[in-house]
Amino acid sequence: MVARYMPLKDPLVAFPQSAKHMTEASNGTFILARRADRLAYANHTATQKIEVLKKVISTKNLLLAGVKGELYAKKTKCEGLCMTLDERNQKVDSVLEELRKEKDADAEKA
């Protein structure tokens, strides 16, 4: 299961209380990823979403998944332990491919 984080008016608002159970990862690292996730919602072009996603991908202890250009981030507490590195990379590649398709669609409309 992947937690969905909705954007707030201020993309740099601190982490909500509901994420307190995510203690294994460095809180600073996870907060940075959370902020990048919100910034991706604030940016409307697919190109900007791809750039933010690349930054989030490089963040330690996170598993990423995407649906129609929206970003989702989750601490790899249970699911990540069961995934091999190849499976994780494959999931990240699928997210990037979705965003590339959205970028191409935006370019065709323009």
N, C-alpha and C positions, 0 to 999 in steps of 0.2 A: 504494500500500500504506500502511496506517495502522498505526502501532505501538500496541500495546495495553499500557497501564500498569496493572499489578495493584496493589491497595491493600496497604499494609504496616500493621503494628500501630500505628506512629506515623505519622500523616499528614504530619508536618513533617520527615521524614527527608530529608537532602540527596540530590541527584541521584545515581543509580548511575553506575559507571564506563562502562557501555555507551553512554551518551549523549554521550561526549566528541566524537563526530564532528559534533555540532550546534553548530558554532562561529560561524556567520554571525549568529545572533541574540544579543542581550545575554544572557549566562548568567543574570543576576539575573532578567530578565524571564521566561525559560523556566522557571527554578526556581519562580517564583511560580505560573506556570500549572500546573506539575507538582504543587505543593502543593494548589492549588485542586482539581485532578483527584482527588487522594487524599481531600480533605475531602468531595468529592461522593460518593465511595464510602462514607465514614464516615456521612454523613447518609442516612437511610433513606426520607425522604419525597420525593416528586417535586417538591414546592414548593421544598424546599431545594436539590435538584439543579438546578432551573431558575435559582435565584438564583446559584449557583456558576457555572453555565454562562454566564450573562450576563457575569460578571466575567472568565471565561476568554476569551470572545469578544472582549472589548475589549482583550485583551493583544496586543501587536504581534507580527507574524511567526508567527502560529499558524493552522493549518487545523484545523477541528473536524469531527468526524463522530460520529454517535451510533447505537447499536443497542439498542433496548429499554431506554432509560433509562440505559445505561452510557455513560460519557464516554470519548472517545478524543481525544488531542491529538497533533499532529505538526507539526514545523517545516516551513514551506512552502519547502523547498529546491528540489525538482524539480517536484513536482506543482503547487505554488502558482504557479510561473512560467508554467505553461501555462493556468492558470485566469483567466478574466476576473473582474472585481469582481462582476458579476451572478451568475456561477456560484458564486462563493464565498458570496455572500449567500443564494443559493438553498439551498446545503448547510446553512448555519447555520439557516435557516428550517425545514428538514426536521428538524433536531435538536430545535429548540424544539417543533415540532408533536408529535414522538414523546413528549417529556416531558410536554406538556400532556395527551395521551391517557392516559399513565400516571397523571397527577394526577387526571384525571376518574375513572379506574378505581378509584383509591384512595378517592376521595370516595364512590363508589357502594357500595363494600364497607363503609364506616364507617356 
